[in-house]
Amino acid sequence: MAAARTGAERYLRDRRTDAEYERAYDAARHRIDQIDGIIRILDQRRCRLQLSKAELARRAGLRPEVIRRLFSAENPNPTLSTLVALAGALELKMTAAPLETSRAS
């Protein structure tokens, strides 16, 4: 982590020295990264299909402001229902796959 410049950065740096806090931070960061990745894939597909956000909303049966907020929010947190509706409208299939490190088969 780079040198902390602000009080918030120093606070975070100090908190992350606690092992339990660091585990929780890493878990939250992983969830956020996964959501961001899904949103990027959906938006790339929307662009590839040359759909406006309003047209995507219409096709997915969602309000236009939901789509605008989803693709412009810094930390989107869409519902699974929203993601499935968007995937369907973008002719994508949503699937869940085991992690490469998963022991369960």
C-alpha positions in Angstrom: 0.0 0.0 0.0 1.4 3.4 -0.9 2.2 6.0 1.7 -1.0 7.3 3.4 -1.7 10.9 2.6 -5.0 11.6 4.2 -6.5 10.8 7.6 -8.8 8.2 6.1 -5.9 6.5 4.3 -3.9 6.4 7.5 -6.9 5.0 9.4 -7.4 2.3 6.8 -3.7 1.4 6.8 -3.7 1.1 10.6 -6.9 -1.0 10.6 -5.6 -3.3 8.0 -2.8 -4.4 10.4 -5.5 -6.3 12.3 -5.8 -9.8 10.8 -9.5 -10.1 11.2 -10.2 -6.7 9.7 -7.8 -7.6 6.8 -9.8 -10.8 6.1 -13.1 -8.9 6.1 -11.6 -6.2 3.9 -10.3 -8.8 1.4 -13.6 -10.6 1.3 -15.5 -7.3 0.6 -12.9 -6.3 -2.0 -13.4 -9.7 -3.8 -17.2 -9.2 -3.9 -16.9 -5.7 -5.2 -14.4 -6.8 -7.9 -16.8 -9.6 -9.0 -19.7 -7.2 -9.3 -17.6 -4.7 -11.2 -16.5 -7.4 -13.6 -20.1 -8.5 -14.3 -21.2 -4.9 -14.8 -18.3 -4.3 -17.3 -19.2 -7.4 -19.3 -22.8 -6.3 -19.5 -21.9 -2.8 -20.6 -19.4 -4.0 -23.2 -22.1 -6.3 -24.6 -24.5 -3.4 -24.6 -22.0 -1.3 -26.6 -21.2 -4.2 -28.9 -24.9 -4.6 -29.7 -25.1 -0.8 -30.1 -27.9 -0.4 -27.6 -28.6 2.7 -25.8 -29.2 2.5 -22.0 -32.8 3.4 -22.6 -33.2 0.6 -25.2 -31.6 -1.9 -22.9 -33.9 -0.9 -20.1 -36.9 -1.3 -22.4 -35.8 -4.8 -23.5 -35.0 -5.9 -19.9 -38.3 -4.5 -18.6 -36.5 -2.1 -16.2 -36.8 1.6 -15.6 -34.1 3.6 -17.5 -32.8 5.2 -14.3 -32.0 1.7 -13.0 -29.7 1.1 -16.0 -28.1 4.6 -15.9 -27.4 4.2 -12.2 -26.0 0.6 -12.7 -23.5 1.7 -15.3 -22.5 5.0 -13.7 -22.5 4.3 -10.0 -19.1 4.0 -8.4 -20.2 1.0 -6.3 -23.2 -0.6 -8.0 -24.9 -3.4 -6.0 -27.5 -4.8 -8.4 -30.0 -7.5 -7.4 -29.7 -10.9 -9.0 -33.1 -10.3 -10.7 -31.7 -7.2 -12.4 -28.6 -9.0 -13.6 -30.7 -11.9 -15.0 -33.0 -9.5 -16.8 -30.1 -7.6 -18.3 -28.4 -10.8 -19.3 -31.5 -12.0 -21.1 -32.0 -8.7 -22.8 -28.3 -8.8 -24.0 -28.7 -12.4 -25.1 -26.3 -13.7 -22.5 -26.5 -16.7 -20.2 -25.8 -16.2 -16.5 -24.0 -19.1 -14.9 -22.2 -19.9 -11.7 -19.0 -21.8 -11.8 -16.8 -23.3 -9.1 -13.7 -21.3 -8.2 -10.5 -22.9 -9.4 -9.4 -23.4 -5.8 -12.7 -24.9 -4.8 -12.5 -28.4 -3.2 -16.2 -29.2 -3.7 -17.1 -30.9 -7.0 
